[in-house]
Amino acid sequence: MKTMTVTVTVIVNTLLISTNICEPDCDIGAEIDTLINAKMNP
């Protein structure tokens, strides 16, 4: 269950960051995938 909590926290934080720094033409989904993969596979 801890892994799920960490994953959800990473997703929420990523969404908050992406909405602040992402240009209109960037791929938020790809950015989220990259950040999640980095957190889940250190």
Rosetta constraint file for C-alpha pairs under 8 A:
AtomPair CA 1 CA 5 HARMONIC 6.39 0.50
AtomPair CA 2 CA 6 HARMONIC 6.15 0.50
AtomPair CA 3 CA 7 HARMONIC 6.05 0.50
AtomPair CA 4 CA 8 HARMONIC 6.11 0.50
AtomPair CA 5 CA 9 HARMONIC 6.12 0.50
AtomPair CA 6 CA 10 HARMONIC 6.13 0.50
AtomPair CA 7 CA 11 HARMONIC 6.18 0.50
AtomPair CA 7 CA 36 HARMONIC 7.21 0.50
AtomPair CA 7 CA 40 HARMONIC 7.81 0.50
AtomPair CA 8 CA 12 HARMONIC 6.16 0.50
AtomPair CA 9 CA 13 HARMONIC 6.07 0.50
AtomPair CA 10 CA 14 HARMONIC 5.91 0.50
AtomPair CA 10 CA 35 HARMONIC 7.85 0.50
AtomPair CA 10 CA 36 HARMONIC 6.59 0.50
AtomPair CA 10 CA 39 HARMONIC 7.75 0.50
AtomPair CA 11 CA 15 HARMONIC 6.10 0.50
AtomPair CA 11 CA 32 HARMONIC 6.96 0.50
AtomPair CA 11 CA 36 HARMONIC 7.13 0.50
AtomPair CA 12 CA 16 HARMONIC 6.27 0.50
AtomPair CA 13 CA 17 HARMONIC 6.16 0.50
AtomPair CA 14 CA 18 HARMONIC 5.87 0.50
AtomPair CA 14 CA 32 HARMONIC 6.11 0.50
AtomPair CA 14 CA 35 HARMONIC 7.34 0.50
AtomPair CA 15 CA 19 HARMONIC 6.16 0.50
AtomPair CA 15 CA 32 HARMONIC 7.38 0.50
AtomPair CA 16 CA 20 HARMONIC 6.68 0.50
AtomPair CA 17 CA 21 HARMONIC 6.29 0.50
AtomPair CA 18 CA 22 HARMONIC 5.09 0.50
AtomPair CA 18 CA 28 HARMONIC 6.49 0.50
AtomPair CA 18 CA 31 HARMONIC 7.81 0.50
AtomPair CA 22 CA 26 HARMONIC 6.11 0.50
AtomPair CA 22 CA 28 HARMONIC 7.10 0.50
AtomPair CA 27 CA 31 HARMONIC 6.45 0.50
AtomPair CA 28 CA 32 HARMONIC 6.11 0.50
AtomPair CA 29 CA 33 HARMONIC 6.17 0.50
AtomPair CA 30 CA 34 HARMONIC 6.14 0.50
AtomPair CA 31 CA 35 HARMONIC 6.26 0.50
AtomPair CA 32 CA 36 HARMONIC 6.05 0.50
AtomPair CA 33 CA 37 HARMONIC 6.00 0.50
AtomPair CA 34 CA 38 HARMONIC 6.15 0.50
AtomPair CA 35 CA 39 HARMONIC 6.27 0.50
AtomPair CA 36 CA 40 HARMONIC 5.98 0.50
AtomPair CA 37 CA 41 HARMONIC 5.68 0.50
AtomPair CA 38 CA 42 HARMONIC 5.73 0.50
